[in-house]
Amino acid sequence: MTSATVLPLTAWAGLTLGVGLGGFFDGIVFHQLLQWHHLLSSWYPNKTLQNLTLNTFWDGVFHSATYLVLLAGVFILWRSGRQGHFRRGTKKLIGTMVTGFGLFNILEGFINHLILGIHHVNETVARDNWILWDTAFLVWGVVMLVGGCLIARRA
């Protein structure tokens, strides 16, 4: 395998940071601020204190996981900065971070929303409209993934 076929550490750092930031955005904005859903709210609707407590706990587990992903991204970025051939590239880092954020949306959207159905983007609207919000979330992810790739490639 040549060095041209392996992603440089800076790209891995950006992707990892983007995935972590995507998770934090989802958890902070959708779970906490808007309160549209919680991690298991389709399986355990927040109609009882017991279910809300369960959902809040699993939101915390989710946030802990995204925190660890962010720490991994910071560590990878730090390691890439210690390499002798490190080239600073803000646009490339931003592009890979946006790509990682989009990747988070696509994976989380397909796995949690469509396959497992553990929650949906906006559970405060009529159930028939959940798929519209889930689809918009996936489209947003694809736009970010493609846009991030374009930014990184042009850098």
Secondary structure, 3 states (H helix, E strand, C coil): CCHHHCCCHHHHHHHHHHHHHHHHHHHHHHHHHCCCCCCCCCCCCCCCHHHHHHHHHHHHHHHHHHHHHHHHHHHHHHHHHCCCCCCCCHHHHHHHHHHHHHHHHHHHHHHHHHHCCCCCCCCCCCHHHHHHHHHHHHHHHHHHHHHHHHHHHHC
